[in-house]
Amino acid sequence: MSVSRFAPIRSMECLQCHKVMPRWELPHHIREKHVFISDSRAPRARNLGRRDDLHRPPASPPSPKVNSTSTPSESSNTLSTESDLSLSTIPTTQFSVWQQQNPVRPPAPTTIDDIALSRNHRTDSPHTSTQHLRNSVRFQVQDLVDEFEGLDAAARQVCIKGVRCMPIFPTLYAHVFTHLNLCASDKPNLLIDLENMRREWISRDKMWCLVNFKAIKDALSGLMSQAQVKLHICNRSLTSQSRLHALDIQDTGALIASCSTDSHATSQLVTLKDDKAQSMLDLLQTLLVMKSDQLEEWYKCRFLDTIIRLSRRSGHFPQSLQLRRIENLEPTSLRGGSGVISKGELLGRLVAVKEIQAVGRTTEQFLKDFSNEAVVWCHIQHDCCLPFYGVFHLNDGAPKTCLVSPWMKNGHLNAYLQRTDADRAPLILDIARGLEYLHGMQPTIVHGDLKGANILVSSSGRACLADFGLATTQDSQAQLQTNIISVAGTPSFMAPELLEARANPRLLSALDRRPCDIFAFGCICYEMYDGLRPFWDLSPQAVDTNFMKGSRPSRPTNNVCLQRGLDDDMWDFIQNLWHQDPKLRATASQVSLWMSHKMHMAGKSTDRPPAEMEWDLDFLTECIAELTDFDPLSLS
C-alpha cells in the first residue's frame, strides 16, 4: 500500500553517507559526522516517504534539485522547506567557531595581594547604608525599652538616652540597665558604675570602641555577674541566652563596615597586633560565617577584605580555622602537591591531613604568608571544589602544619579513570565549573598547579578541584626572596608564560594566572583521552622546551581515544586551551558554557550528582564551639 505524498515525513536519508534515520536525528548526525567537509560536498538529506521503514538500502543517486515551481511529484525527493538543513542554521559544536559567536571578556582579576595591600577600591554601595543600619538598630532598641512597663517613665528616658549615645552594644547596655534597675535595686553602686563606663566610652571615638570591643563587652557582662540575683524581672526581649542580641550583632557589623570605608580607621584596624589582632579576626570571621539575612552581602565582602589585610599584617588567622583534635591519624603512601598525606577522623568524618612544607621558612613565617589565603579557602563553597576544613598542627617529634579536607575514597582523577571507563565529558564539565567558580571569585583564586593528581573524584563520580591556591602562595614568596627562583607547578602542565616567569620571578606580579590554569586544563583533557600526559616520554626539561617553542602533542588517533569521545570538536577545543598566546585561550566561563552546549547537542544531561555530606560544613560549628578558646559573641 502506497503512502500519500502529503503524509508527514518521519525518516530521512543523509546524502553524504546514505544513512537512513528519523528526521529529528538528522541535524545532530550532520553536525557530528560531516560538519568539517567542504562546501562542495555539503551534506543534504532526502525525505523518505515511508514512515515505518528506517533501515531500507541506500537509495539511488539524488535527482537534481528542482526550482520552487516544481509540482509535488517532481520535488518529492528534495528537502522540504520545513527541514532545510543549511549548515549556517545548525548550532555548531566546533569550539573555535562557537568561541567567536560567544565572546566573553573576563573582568580584571582582584588578587589576594591586591586586597591585602589595599590596591583595590570597592565602589559599590550597600542597599542599607551603615549609618542607616546603626540608627535603625537604636530605634528598635528604644522601642523595646519604651514598651517595657516594668521601668518607670523616668528610668526609661535615662535608658533611651544611653542607648542613643552608646558607640557599641546598645542592646546589651539596655539589658544591663534594666536588669540593675529592677533585679538588683539593692545595689545602686552598680548603676553608678554603668553610667561612669558609658561616659568613658562615649568620650572615645568609634574606632577605639571597636578595637576594645571585647573589654567593653566583658565590662557590661561583669556588672551582670556582680548583681548575683536569683529572680529576673527585667526585659526578656533585650536578652540572649548565650550570645549577643541579634541587634547588637547587626550594629557591630555595620560599625566594622563603616570603619572599612574610612582610610584612617582602616589603617588603625589592619595594624592591630597580638591579642587585639586575634580578637578582631575572630569577631570578623564569626560575623562572616553567620547564617543570617540581617547583614547583606556587601557587608560580608568588607569583613573578608579586612580579615585578609589584618591576617597579612599580623600573621594571625581566625581561631575557628585551627583544628586541634584529629583522631585515629595514620600515615598513607599518598603524597599531594604540598607534602605527605595522612588519614584521620574529625568528629567521625574521614579526613585527609596534608602536610605543608615551609620551604626554608619557619612555620610562623609560612603561616603569615598563607594565612590570608586560608581565610579565603574556607569560604569556597562549590560542588566542584574540595572543601577546606581548617589547619591542624601535628606534633610527632617535629612540629608540622597541615591542611585538613574531606577524604575522597575514589582518589584522584588519573587513578579513577584507570579503574573505570567513565564518560570523560561530565568530568571535564565538573573541572570547568570548578575553575569558573574560582576564577570568578573576589579575590580571584587561581589553582596554580592543576593536574590529574590534584583533581579528586567524589563517591558519586563528580570531579572536584583540590589544593587550589597553595602554589600561588609559594610563588608570592618567591618574588620576595632572591634565593628562591622556582615557580610552583608540574612539568607537562605549565604554561609557556609561566615557564618564562620561572627564569624571572618578578614577571609573576604582572601575570594573570587564570590562562595558566586553562593551559593546564588542556593538558589534563589530553591525558584524560590518551591516558598519558603530554610528552610523557620526554624529560621535564625537554617538555618545557617544547612548550616554550609552541610545540604540542599530535592528536591521538587510536580507536580507544575515539571511543572515549575525542572527536574533531574536542580536539579543536583542546588546541584552544593550550594555545601559545594566553589571550587567545578560552576563559573558564566559555569552557563551562561550551561543554554544556556540546553535551546537550549530544543528548547528554549536564545535571551532576548533588554534593555529598562532605560538602555540608555545618558540623564545623561543633568544632568551633568545642575547640576555640574565645567566642567573640559569647556572653558567658
C-alpha positions as CSV (number, residue, x, y, z in Angstrom):
1,M,0.0,0.0,0.0
2,S,1.5,3.3,-1.1
3,V,1.8,6.2,1.3
4,S,0.3,9.5,0.5
5,R,2.8,12.1,-0.7
6,F,1.3,14.5,1.8
7,A,1.9,12.2,4.7
8,P,4.2,13.6,7.5
9,I,7.9,12.9,6.8
10,R,9.2,10.7,9.6
11,S,12.5,9.4,8.1
12,M,15.3,11.0,6.1
13,E,18.4,9.9,4.3
14,C,21.8,11.6,4.6
15,L,23.0,12.1,1.0
16,Q,26.6,12.2,2.2
17,C,26.7,8.7,3.7
18,H,23.3,7.4,2.7
19,K,22.4,6.6,6.3
20,V,18.6,6.4,6.9
21,M,17.4,7.8,10.3
22,P,14.5,9.5,12.0
23,R,14.1,13.1,10.7
24,W,14.7,14.7,14.1
25,E,18.1,12.9,14.4
26,L,19.5,14.3,11.1
27,P,20.7,17.7,12.4
28,H,22.8,16.0,15.1
29,H,24.1,13.4,12.6
30,I,25.3,16.1,10.1
31,R,26.9,18.2,12.9
32,E,28.8,15.2,14.3
33,K,29.7,13.4,11.1
34,H,30.0,15.9,8.3
35,V,30.4,19.4,9.8
36,F,34.0,19.7,8.6
37,I,33.6,18.8,4.9
38,S,34.0,21.3,2.2
39,D,31.1,23.4,0.8
40,S,31.2,21.4,-2.5
41,R,30.4,18.3,-0.6
42,A,27.9,19.9,1.8
43,P,25.5,17.3,3.1
44,R,22.0,17.2,2.1
45,A,19.1,14.9,3.0
46,R,16.4,13.1,1.1
47,N,12.9,12.9,2.5
48,L,11.7,9.3,2.8
49,G,8.0,8.9,2.4
50,R,7.8,5.6,4.3
51,R,7.2,6.2,8.0
52,D,7.8,2.7,9.1
53,D,11.0,1.8,7.2
54,L,14.1,3.3,8.8
55,H,16.5,0.6,7.5
56,R,16.0,0.5,3.8
57,P,19.0,0.1,1.5
58,P,20.8,3.2,0.2
59,A,18.7,5.0,-2.4
60,S,19.8,5.8,-5.9
61,P,21.8,9.0,-6.5
62,P,19.6,12.1,-5.9
63,S,18.0,13.8,-8.8
64,P,19.0,17.4,-9.5
65,K,17.3,19.9,-7.2
66,V,14.3,21.5,-8.8
67,N,13.1,25.0,-8.6
68,S,10.3,26.2,-6.3
69,T,7.7,25.9,-9.0
70,S,8.0,22.2,-9.3
71,T,5.0,20.1,-8.8
72,P,4.8,17.9,-5.7
73,S,5.6,14.8,-7.7
74,E,8.7,16.4,-9.2
75,S,10.1,17.5,-5.9
76,S,9.2,14.6,-3.7
77,N,12.9,13.7,-3.2
78,T,14.2,17.1,-2.3
79,L,14.5,18.8,1.0
80,S,11.3,20.2,2.4
81,T,11.2,23.9,3.4
82,E,10.5,22.8,7.0
83,S,13.5,20.5,7.1
84,D,16.1,22.6,5.2
85,L,19.3,21.8,7.0
86,S,21.7,24.6,5.8
87,L,24.9,24.4,7.8
88,S,24.6,28.1,8.5
89,T,21.5,27.4,10.6
90,I,22.8,24.5,12.6
91,P,24.3,25.3,16.0
92,T,27.9,24.4,15.8
93,T,29.9,22.4,18.3
94,Q,33.2,23.3,16.7
95,F,34.8,25.2,19.6
96,S,36.8,27.8,17.5
97,V,33.6,28.8,15.7
98,W,31.5,28.7,18.8
99,Q,34.0,30.9,20.7
100,Q,33.8,33.6,18.0
101,Q,30.0,33.5,18.3
102,N,30.1,33.7,22.1
103,P,32.8,36.1,23.1
104,V,33.4,36.6,26.8
105,R,35.6,39.4,28.3
106,P,36.6,38.3,31.7
107,P,36.8,41.0,34.4
108,A,40.2,42.0,35.6
109,P,41.4,39.7,38.5
110,T,41.5,41.0,42.0
111,T,44.2,39.1,43.8
112,I,44.6,38.5,47.5
113,D,47.7,40.7,47.3
114,D,45.6,43.5,45.8
115,I,43.3,43.3,48.8
116,A,46.0,42.8,51.4
117,L,47.9,45.8,50.1
118,S,44.8,47.9,49.6
119,R,45.3,48.2,45.9
120,N,41.7,47.5,45.1
121,H,39.0,50.1,45.8
122,R,35.4,48.9,46.0
123,T,32.9,51.4,44.6
124,D,29.7,49.6,45.1
125,S,27.3,50.7,47.9
126,P,25.0,48.7,50.2
127,H,21.3,48.8,49.9
128,T,21.2,49.9,53.5
129,S,23.9,52.3,54.5
130,T,26.0,51.7,57.6
131,Q,24.7,54.8,59.3
132,H,21.1,54.0,58.5
133,L,21.5,50.5,59.8
134,R,23.1,51.6,63.0
135,N,20.3,54.2,63.5
136,S,17.7,51.5,62.8
137,V,19.2,49.3,65.5
138,R,19.0,52.1,68.1
139,F,15.4,52.9,67.1
140,Q,14.4,49.3,67.6
141,V,16.2,49.1,71.0
142,Q,14.5,52.3,72.1
143,D,11.1,50.9,71.1
144,L,11.8,47.7,73.2
145,V,12.7,49.9,76.2
146,D,9.8,52.3,75.7
147,E,7.3,49.5,75.6
148,F,8.6,47.9,78.7
149,E,6.3,48.9,81.6
150,G,8.5,47.4,84.2
151,L,10.6,50.6,84.2
152,D,9.1,53.8,85.3
153,A,8.9,56.7,82.8
154,A,12.0,58.5,84.2
155,A,14.2,55.4,84.1
156,R,13.0,54.6,80.6
157,Q,14.1,58.0,79.4
158,V,17.5,57.6,81.0
159,C,17.9,54.2,79.4
160,I,16.9,55.5,75.9
161,K,19.3,58.4,76.2
162,G,22.1,55.9,77.0
163,V,21.1,53.7,74.0
164,R,21.3,56.7,71.7
165,C,24.8,57.5,72.8
166,M,26.3,54.1,73.2
167,P,29.0,53.7,70.5
168,I,28.7,49.9,70.6
169,F,26.5,47.2,72.1
170,P,23.3,49.4,72.6
171,T,21.1,46.3,73.3
172,L,23.5,44.8,75.9
173,Y,23.7,48.2,77.6
174,A,19.8,48.5,77.7
175,H,19.6,45.0,79.1
176,V,22.2,45.6,81.9
177,F,20.5,48.9,82.7
178,T,17.0,47.4,83.1
179,H,18.4,44.4,85.0
180,L,20.3,46.6,87.5
181,N,17.2,48.8,88.0
182,L,14.7,46.0,88.5
183,C,16.6,42.9,89.6
184,A,19.4,44.5,91.7
185,S,17.8,47.6,93.0
186,D,19.6,47.0,96.3
187,K,22.9,47.6,94.7
188,P,22.7,51.2,93.4
189,N,26.5,51.4,93.1
190,L,26.4,49.1,90.1
191,L,24.2,51.7,88.2
192,I,26.7,54.4,89.0
193,D,29.5,52.2,87.7
194,L,27.4,51.6,84.5
195,E,26.9,55.3,84.0
196,N,30.6,56.0,84.5
197,M,31.5,53.4,82.0
198,R,29.1,54.8,79.5
199,R,30.6,58.3,79.9
200,E,34.1,56.9,79.4
201,W,33.1,55.0,76.2
202,I,31.2,57.9,74.5
203,S,34.3,60.1,75.1
204,R,36.2,57.8,72.8
205,D,35.9,57.6,69.1
206,K,34.2,54.7,67.4
207,M,37.5,53.1,66.3
208,W,38.7,52.9,69.9
209,C,35.4,51.3,70.9
210,L,35.6,48.8,68.1
211,V,39.3,47.8,68.8
212,N,38.4,47.4,72.5
213,F,35.0,45.7,71.9
214,K,36.0,42.7,74.0
215,A,36.8,44.8,77.0
216,I,33.5,46.7,76.7
217,K,31.5,43.6,76.4
218,D,33.3,41.9,79.3
219,A,32.7,45.0,81.5
220,L,29.0,45.0,80.8
221,S,28.7,41.3,81.4
222,G,30.8,41.7,84.6
223,L,28.1,44.1,86.0
224,M,25.5,41.5,85.4
225,S,27.6,38.9,87.2
226,Q,28.1,41.2,90.2
227,A,24.4,41.7,90.6
228,Q,24.0,38.0,91.6
229,V,20.2,37.8,91.6
230,K,18.1,34.6,91.5
231,L,14.9,36.1,90.0
232,H,14.9,38.1,86.8
233,I,12.0,40.5,86.2
234,C,13.9,42.6,83.5
235,N,13.0,42.9,79.8
236,R,13.5,39.5,78.2
237,S,13.2,41.0,74.8
238,L,16.6,42.5,75.3
239,T,18.3,39.3,76.3
240,S,20.0,36.4,74.6
241,Q,20.7,33.2,76.4
242,S,24.4,32.8,75.5
243,R,25.4,35.3,72.8
244,L,25.0,38.9,71.9
245,H,21.5,40.0,70.9
246,A,20.9,39.9,67.1
247,L,20.5,43.7,67.1
248,D,24.0,44.2,68.6
249,I,25.5,41.8,66.1
250,Q,23.9,43.8,63.3
251,D,25.2,47.0,64.8
252,T,28.7,45.7,65.3
253,G,28.8,44.5,61.7
254,A,27.7,48.0,60.5
255,L,30.4,49.6,62.7
256,I,33.1,47.5,61.2
257,A,31.9,48.1,57.6
258,S,31.8,51.9,58.2
259,C,35.4,51.8,59.5
260,S,36.5,49.8,56.5
261,T,35.3,52.6,54.2
262,D,37.3,55.2,56.2
263,S,41.0,55.2,55.2
264,H,42.2,56.4,58.6
265,A,40.1,53.9,60.6
266,T,41.1,51.1,58.2
267,S,44.8,51.8,58.8
268,Q,44.2,51.5,62.5
269,L,42.2,48.4,62.2
270,V,44.6,46.4,60.0
271,T,47.7,47.3,62.1
272,L,46.4,45.6,65.2
273,K,48.8,43.2,66.8
274,D,48.9,40.2,69.1
275,D,45.8,39.6,71.2
276,K,43.8,42.6,69.8
277,A,44.5,41.4,66.3
278,Q,43.4,37.9,67.2
279,S,40.2,39.1,68.9
280,M,39.3,41.2,65.9
281,L,40.0,38.4,63.4
282,D,37.8,36.1,65.5
283,L,35.0,38.7,65.5
284,L,35.2,39.3,61.8
285,Q,35.2,35.6,61.0
286,T,32.3,34.9,63.2
287,L,30.3,37.7,61.6
288,L,31.3,36.5,58.1
289,V,30.1,32.9,58.6
290,M,26.9,33.7,60.4
291,K,23.8,32.4,58.6
292,S,21.8,35.5,58.8
293,D,20.0,37.8,56.4
294,Q,20.4,40.7,58.7
295,L,23.7,41.7,57.1
296,E,23.7,41.8,53.3
297,E,26.4,40.5,51.1
298,W,28.0,44.0,50.8
299,Y,28.9,43.9,54.5
300,K,30.4,40.4,54.3
301,C,32.7,41.4,51.4
302,R,34.1,44.2,53.7
303,F,34.6,41.7,56.5
304,L,36.6,39.4,54.2
305,D,38.7,42.3,52.9
306,T,39.5,43.3,56.5
307,I,40.4,39.8,57.5
308,I,42.7,39.4,54.6
309,R,44.5,42.7,55.4
310,L,44.7,42.1,59.1
311,S,45.9,38.5,58.8
312,R,48.6,39.5,56.3
313,R,49.9,42.2,58.6
314,S,49.6,40.3,61.9
315,G,50.4,36.8,60.9
316,H,47.3,35.5,62.8
317,F,44.3,33.9,61.4
318,P,40.9,33.2,63.0
319,Q,40.9,30.5,65.6
320,S,38.0,28.8,64.0
321,L,40.3,27.7,61.2
322,Q,42.6,25.9,63.7
323,L,41.6,22.3,64.3
324,R,43.1,20.8,67.4
325,R,41.8,17.3,67.5
326,I,42.2,14.8,64.7
327,E,41.7,11.2,65.8
328,N,43.0,7.9,64.5
329,L,45.7,9.6,62.5
330,E,47.7,7.2,60.3
331,P,50.1,7.9,57.5
332,T,49.5,6.8,53.9
333,S,51.6,6.2,50.9
334,L,50.0,9.1,49.2
335,R,51.6,12.5,48.5
336,G,50.0,15.7,47.5
337,G,51.5,18.8,45.9
338,S,52.0,20.1,49.4
339,G,53.6,17.0,51.0
340,V,52.8,13.8,52.8
341,I,49.1,12.9,53.2
342,S,47.7,11.2,56.4
343,K,44.3,9.8,57.0
344,G,42.3,10.6,60.2
345,E,38.9,11.4,61.7
346,L,37.3,14.7,62.5
347,L,34.1,14.3,64.6
348,G,33.6,10.9,62.9
349,R,34.3,12.1,59.4
350,L,37.2,10.7,57.4
351,V,39.6,13.5,56.5
352,A,42.8,13.9,54.6
353,V,45.6,15.7,56.6
354,K,48.1,17.2,54.2
355,E,51.5,18.4,55.4
356,I,52.6,21.7,54.0
357,Q,56.3,22.5,53.6
358,A,57.8,25.7,54.8
359,V,60.4,25.8,52.0
360,G,63.2,27.2,54.1
361,R,61.0,29.3,56.3
362,T,59.8,28.9,59.9
363,T,56.3,27.6,60.4
364,E,55.3,31.1,61.8
365,Q,56.6,32.8,58.7
366,F,54.8,30.4,56.4
367,L,51.6,30.8,58.3
368,K,51.9,34.5,57.9
369,D,52.4,34.1,54.1
370,F,49.3,31.9,53.6
371,S,47.0,32.8,56.5
372,N,45.0,35.2,54.4
373,E,44.7,32.6,51.6
374,A,43.4,30.1,54.2
375,V,40.8,32.6,55.2
376,V,39.6,32.7,51.6
377,W,39.8,28.9,51.1
378,C,37.4,28.2,54.0
379,H,34.7,30.4,52.2
380,I,35.0,28.5,48.9
381,Q,31.7,26.5,48.7
382,H,31.1,24.8,45.3
383,D,30.3,21.2,44.4
384,C,33.3,21.0,42.2
385,C,35.8,22.3,44.7
386,L,37.0,20.2,47.6
387,P,36.0,21.8,50.9
388,F,38.7,23.1,53.2
389,Y,38.1,22.3,56.8
390,G,41.0,24.1,58.5
391,V,44.6,24.0,59.7
392,F,46.0,21.3,62.0
393,H,49.3,21.4,63.9
394,L,50.8,18.0,64.1
395,N,53.4,17.3,66.7
396,D,55.0,13.9,66.1
397,G,58.5,14.9,67.1
398,A,58.8,17.9,64.8
399,P,56.0,20.4,64.5
400,K,54.2,20.3,61.2
401,T,51.4,22.4,59.8
402,C,48.7,20.5,57.9
403,L,45.7,21.3,55.8
404,V,42.6,19.3,56.5
405,S,40.0,18.4,53.9
406,P,37.5,15.5,53.3
407,W,38.9,12.1,52.4
408,M,37.8,11.1,48.9
409,K,37.8,7.3,48.6
410,N,37.8,7.3,44.8
411,G,41.2,9.0,44.8
412,H,42.4,11.4,42.2
413,L,41.3,11.7,38.6
414,N,44.1,9.7,37.0
415,A,43.6,6.7,39.2
416,Y,39.8,6.8,38.9
417,L,40.0,6.7,35.1
418,Q,42.4,3.8,35.2
419,R,39.9,1.8,37.2
420,T,36.8,2.8,35.4
421,D,35.7,3.6,31.9
422,A,33.8,6.7,32.9
423,D,32.4,9.2,30.4
424,R,35.0,12.0,30.1
425,A,32.6,14.8,29.2
426,P,30.8,15.2,32.5
427,L,34.2,15.1,34.4
428,I,35.5,17.8,32.1
429,L,32.4,19.9,32.8
430,D,33.0,19.5,36.5
431,I,36.5,20.8,36.2
432,A,35.4,23.7,34.1
433,R,32.7,24.6,36.6
434,G,35.1,24.5,39.4
435,L,37.6,26.7,37.6
436,E,34.8,29.1,36.6
437,Y,33.8,29.5,40.2
438,L,37.4,30.1,41.5
439,H,38.3,32.5,38.7
440,G,35.1,34.5,39.3
441,M,35.7,34.9,43.0
442,Q,36.7,38.2,44.6
443,P,39.5,37.8,45.5
444,T,40.3,35.8,42.4
445,I,41.6,32.3,43.2
446,V,43.9,30.5,40.6
447,H,44.8,26.9,41.1
448,G,48.4,27.2,40.2
449,D,49.2,23.5,40.0
450,L,46.3,22.0,38.1
451,K,46.8,18.3,37.2
452,G,45.0,15.0,37.5
453,A,46.6,14.3,40.8
454,N,45.0,17.5,42.2
455,I,41.6,16.7,41.0
456,L,39.7,14.3,43.2
457,V,36.6,12.2,42.5
458,S,33.7,12.1,44.9
459,S,31.8,9.0,45.9
460,S,29.1,9.9,43.3
461,G,31.7,10.3,40.5
462,R,31.9,14.1,40.5
463,A,35.3,15.7,39.8
464,C,36.4,18.4,42.3
465,L,39.5,20.6,42.4
466,A,41.8,20.2,45.3
467,D,44.9,22.1,46.6
468,F,43.8,25.3,44.8
469,G,45.8,28.4,45.6
470,L,48.6,26.8,47.5
471,A,51.1,27.0,44.7
472,T,50.4,30.7,44.1
473,T,51.1,31.4,47.8
474,Q,54.5,29.8,47.4
475,D,55.1,31.9,44.2
476,S,54.2,35.1,46.1
477,Q,57.0,34.3,48.5
478,A,59.4,33.6,45.6
479,Q,59.0,37.2,44.4
480,L,60.4,38.4,47.8
481,Q,63.3,36.0,48.2
482,T,66.1,36.1,45.6
483,N,67.4,32.7,46.7
484,I,64.1,31.1,45.5
485,I,63.8,31.2,41.7
486,S,61.5,28.3,41.1
487,V,57.8,28.7,40.2
488,A,55.4,26.2,41.6
489,G,53.9,23.8,39.0
490,T,54.3,20.4,37.4
491,P,56.2,19.7,34.1
492,S,53.8,18.8,31.3
493,F,51.2,21.1,32.7
494,M,52.9,24.5,32.9
495,A,52.0,27.3,30.5
496,P,54.8,28.9,28.4
497,E,54.4,32.3,30.1
498,L,54.8,30.6,33.5
499,L,57.9,28.9,32.3
500,E,59.2,32.2,31.3
501,A,58.4,33.7,34.7
502,R,60.4,30.8,36.3
503,A,63.6,32.5,34.9
504,N,62.4,35.9,36.1
505,P,60.0,35.6,39.1
506,R,59.4,39.3,39.1
507,L,57.2,38.7,36.0
508,L,54.7,37.0,38.2
509,S,53.5,40.2,39.7
510,A,52.0,41.3,36.3
511,L,50.9,37.8,35.2
512,D,47.3,36.9,35.0
513,R,47.4,33.3,36.2
514,R,43.9,32.3,35.1
515,P,45.1,31.5,31.5
516,C,47.8,29.3,33.0
517,D,45.1,27.2,34.7
518,I,43.4,27.0,31.3
519,F,46.6,25.7,29.7
520,A,47.0,23.1,32.3
521,F,43.3,22.2,31.8
522,G,44.0,21.5,28.2
523,C,46.9,19.1,29.2
524,I,44.5,17.4,31.6
525,C,41.9,16.9,28.8
526,Y,44.6,15.4,26.6
527,E,45.6,13.0,29.3
528,M,42.0,12.0,30.0
529,Y,41.6,10.8,26.5
530,D,45.1,9.5,25.7
531,G,45.9,8.0,29.1
532,L,49.3,9.6,29.1
533,R,50.4,13.2,29.9
534,P,51.7,15.4,27.1
535,F,55.2,14.4,26.0
536,W,55.3,11.7,28.6
537,D,58.4,10.1,27.1
538,L,60.5,13.3,27.3
539,S,62.5,14.7,30.2
540,P,60.9,17.7,32.1
541,Q,63.4,20.0,30.5
542,A,62.5,18.7,27.0
543,V,58.8,19.2,27.8
544,D,59.4,22.8,28.9
545,T,61.4,23.4,25.7
546,N,58.7,22.1,23.5
547,F,56.0,24.2,25.2
548,M,58.2,27.3,25.1
549,K,58.6,26.8,21.3
550,G,54.9,26.3,20.7
551,S,55.1,22.5,20.1
552,R,52.2,20.4,21.3
553,P,51.5,16.6,21.1
554,S,49.9,15.4,18.0
555,R,46.3,14.2,18.0
556,P,45.9,10.6,19.2
557,T,44.1,8.6,16.5
558,N,43.6,5.2,18.1
559,N,40.2,3.7,18.5
560,V,40.3,3.9,22.3
561,C,40.5,7.7,22.2
562,L,37.7,7.9,19.7
563,Q,35.5,5.7,21.8
564,R,36.3,8.0,24.8
565,G,34.9,11.0,22.8
566,L,38.0,12.6,21.3
567,D,36.2,13.8,18.2
568,D,37.1,16.7,15.9
569,D,35.3,19.2,18.2
570,M,37.0,18.1,21.3
571,W,40.4,18.2,19.7
572,D,39.7,21.7,18.4
573,F,38.7,22.6,22.0
574,I,42.0,21.2,23.5
575,Q,44.1,23.0,20.9
576,N,42.5,26.3,22.1
577,L,43.1,25.5,25.8
578,W,46.8,25.1,25.3
579,H,47.2,27.9,22.7
580,Q,50.6,29.6,22.9
581,D,49.0,33.0,23.3
582,P,47.3,33.2,26.7
583,K,45.0,36.0,25.4
584,L,43.5,33.6,22.8
585,R,42.7,30.8,25.3
586,A,39.2,30.4,26.4
587,T,38.0,31.6,29.7
588,A,36.7,29.2,32.3
589,S,33.2,30.6,31.7
590,Q,33.5,29.9,28.0
591,V,34.8,26.4,28.7
592,S,31.9,25.6,31.0
593,L,29.3,27.0,28.6
594,W,30.7,25.2,25.6
595,M,30.9,21.8,27.4
596,S,27.3,22.2,28.4
597,H,26.4,23.1,24.8
598,K,28.3,20.1,23.4
599,M,26.7,17.7,25.9
600,H,23.2,19.0,25.2
601,M,23.8,18.6,21.4
602,A,24.9,15.1,22.0
603,G,21.8,14.3,24.0
604,K,23.7,14.1,27.3
605,S,22.4,15.6,30.6
606,T,24.5,18.2,32.2
607,D,22.9,17.6,35.6
608,R,25.6,16.4,38.0
609,P,25.2,14.4,41.3
610,P,24.3,16.5,44.3
611,A,27.0,17.4,46.8
612,E,27.7,14.7,49.4
613,M,27.7,15.1,53.1
614,E,31.4,16.1,53.0
615,W,30.3,19.5,51.5
616,D,28.0,20.2,54.4
617,L,30.2,22.3,56.7
618,D,27.7,22.8,59.5
619,F,29.5,20.2,61.6
620,L,32.4,22.6,61.8
621,T,30.3,24.7,64.1
622,E,30.7,22.0,66.7
623,C,34.5,22.1,66.2
624,I,34.4,25.9,66.7
625,A,32.3,25.8,69.8
626,E,34.3,23.0,71.3
627,L,37.8,23.9,70.2
628,T,38.2,27.6,70.2
629,D,39.2,29.5,73.3
630,F,37.1,32.5,72.6
631,D,33.7,33.1,71.0
632,P,33.6,36.8,70.4
633,L,29.8,36.9,70.6
634,S,29.6,34.9,73.8
635,L,28.2,36.4,77.0
636,S,29.5,33.6,79.2
